[in-house]
Amino acid sequence: MIAALVLAAAVTAAKPCSTPEFRQLDYWVGEWAVFARGNKIADSSIQRILGDCVVFESYTALRGYAGKSFSMYDAATKRWEQRYVDNMGAFHEWRGGPTAAGMQFIYKHDGEIDRMTYIKQNADRVEQLIEGSTDGGKTWKVSYDGIYVRKR
């Protein structure tokens, strides 16, 4: 019994990101075509990197825009974090976690709040909904509604 516990501890230590919380965004991993209002706007590659600890997105729009995100479950705070950078000089720090609606992140800036939710529609479709609020979260306005469709 003790030997089994020691072995389990060693395996967990060797794979620190193997708990179920680190897998809560796995439905987004894959190769995607991204659509808005029925038109293709981008391609996106989502991969697990760094020992499966980080969900990495490489987003490339058809019109020259590009962005990268690094999402990770932080076991110390028990929440998800995302860092997003793009070729326009933007840097966003999102914080959140799973909700009834999907994986949701909040970004607070300049007296405003942005709420981003990844909604698994099925195994081959994920919606990314970004909404903004200027009144502390009382009302929300959609600023982006992208549909990720898995490439075959």
C-alpha positions as CSV (number, residue, x, y, z in Angstrom):
1,M,0.0,0.0,0.0
2,I,2.7,2.5,0.9
3,A,4.7,1.6,-2.2
4,A,1.7,2.3,-4.3
5,L,1.2,5.7,-2.7
6,V,4.8,6.6,-3.2
7,L,4.6,5.6,-6.8
8,A,1.4,7.6,-7.3
9,A,3.0,10.7,-5.7
10,A,6.1,10.3,-8.0
11,V,3.9,10.1,-11.1
12,T,1.9,13.1,-10.1
13,A,5.1,15.1,-9.4
14,A,6.4,14.1,-12.8
15,K,3.2,15.3,-14.5
16,P,2.1,18.3,-12.4
17,C,-0.7,19.3,-14.9
18,S,-2.5,16.0,-15.0
19,T,-5.4,16.7,-12.7
20,P,-8.9,17.1,-14.2
21,E,-8.9,20.9,-13.8
22,F,-6.1,21.2,-16.4
23,R,-8.4,19.4,-18.9
24,Q,-11.4,21.7,-18.6
25,L,-10.5,23.5,-21.9
26,D,-9.5,20.4,-23.9
27,Y,-12.6,20.7,-26.1
28,W,-11.0,23.7,-27.7
29,V,-7.7,21.9,-28.7
30,G,-7.5,21.3,-32.4
31,E,-7.3,22.9,-35.8
32,W,-10.1,25.3,-36.6
33,A,-11.6,27.6,-39.2
34,V,-13.2,30.6,-37.5
35,F,-16.4,32.2,-38.7
36,A,-18.4,35.3,-37.8
37,R,-21.8,36.0,-39.2
38,G,-21.4,33.0,-41.5
39,N,-18.2,34.2,-43.1
40,K,-14.7,32.7,-42.6
41,I,-12.6,35.3,-40.9
42,A,-9.6,33.3,-39.5
43,D,-7.7,30.1,-38.9
44,S,-6.8,29.0,-35.4
45,S,-4.5,26.3,-34.1
46,I,-5.0,25.3,-30.4
47,Q,-2.4,23.0,-28.9
48,R,-1.5,21.7,-25.4
49,I,2.2,22.7,-24.8
50,L,4.7,22.7,-22.0
51,G,4.0,19.2,-20.6
52,D,0.2,19.7,-21.3
53,C,0.2,22.5,-18.7
54,V,-0.7,25.3,-21.2
55,V,-3.4,25.7,-23.9
56,F,-1.8,27.7,-26.7
57,E,-3.7,29.4,-29.4
58,S,-2.2,30.8,-32.6
59,Y,-5.0,32.9,-34.3
60,T,-4.4,34.2,-37.9
61,A,-7.1,36.3,-39.5
62,L,-7.5,36.4,-43.3
63,R,-6.9,40.2,-43.3
64,G,-3.5,40.3,-41.5
65,Y,-4.5,40.4,-37.9
66,A,-2.8,37.7,-35.7
67,G,-2.9,36.9,-32.0
68,K,-1.6,34.3,-29.5
69,S,-3.0,33.2,-26.2
70,F,-1.6,31.2,-23.4
71,S,-4.3,29.7,-21.1
72,M,-3.5,27.7,-17.9
73,Y,-5.2,26.5,-14.8
74,D,-3.5,27.9,-11.7
75,A,-3.7,25.3,-9.0
76,A,-2.6,27.8,-6.3
77,T,-5.5,30.2,-7.0
78,K,-7.9,27.5,-8.4
79,R,-8.7,29.6,-11.4
80,W,-7.9,29.8,-15.0
81,E,-5.6,32.6,-16.4
82,Q,-5.2,33.7,-20.0
83,R,-2.6,36.0,-21.5
84,Y,-3.4,37.3,-25.0
85,V,-1.0,39.3,-27.2
86,D,-1.5,40.4,-30.9
87,N,0.3,42.1,-33.8
88,M,-1.5,45.4,-33.0
89,G,0.4,45.8,-29.7
90,A,-2.4,44.6,-27.4
91,F,-1.8,42.7,-24.2
92,H,-4.7,41.3,-22.2
93,E,-4.8,39.4,-18.9
94,W,-8.0,37.4,-18.4
95,R,-9.0,35.4,-15.3
96,G,-11.9,33.0,-14.8
97,G,-13.0,29.4,-15.0
98,P,-15.8,27.1,-15.9
99,T,-19.3,28.3,-15.5
100,A,-22.7,26.9,-16.6
101,A,-22.3,28.8,-19.8
102,G,-18.8,27.5,-20.6
103,M,-15.2,28.5,-19.8
104,Q,-15.5,32.1,-18.9
105,F,-12.8,34.7,-18.5
106,I,-13.0,38.4,-17.3
107,Y,-10.7,41.2,-18.4
108,K,-11.0,44.5,-16.5
109,H,-9.5,47.7,-18.0
110,D,-10.1,51.4,-18.1
111,G,-13.3,51.2,-16.0
112,E,-14.8,48.6,-18.3
113,I,-15.2,44.8,-18.1
114,D,-14.9,42.3,-20.9
115,R,-16.4,38.8,-20.5
116,M,-15.2,36.1,-22.9
117,T,-16.9,32.7,-22.9
118,Y,-15.8,29.5,-24.8
119,I,-19.0,27.5,-25.4
120,K,-18.7,23.9,-26.5
121,Q,-21.6,23.5,-29.0
122,N,-20.5,19.9,-30.0
123,A,-17.2,18.0,-30.6
124,D,-16.5,20.0,-33.8
125,R,-17.9,23.5,-32.9
126,V,-16.9,26.0,-30.2
127,E,-18.4,29.5,-29.9
128,Q,-16.2,32.3,-28.6
129,L,-18.4,35.1,-27.3
130,I,-16.9,38.4,-26.1
131,E,-19.2,40.9,-24.4
132,G,-18.4,44.3,-22.8
133,S,-19.9,46.2,-19.9
134,T,-19.4,49.9,-19.0
135,D,-21.7,49.8,-16.0
136,G,-19.9,47.3,-13.7
137,G,-21.5,44.2,-15.3
138,K,-25.2,45.3,-15.0
139,T,-25.6,45.2,-18.8
140,W,-23.5,43.5,-21.6
141,K,-23.1,44.2,-25.3
142,V,-21.7,41.6,-27.7
143,S,-18.4,42.8,-29.3
144,Y,-17.4,39.5,-30.9
145,D,-19.2,36.2,-31.7
146,G,-16.9,33.7,-33.4
147,I,-17.6,30.2,-34.3
148,Y,-14.7,27.7,-34.4
149,V,-15.4,24.8,-36.7
150,R,-13.0,21.9,-36.5
151,K,-11.1,21.2,-39.7
152,R,-11.2,17.7,-41.1
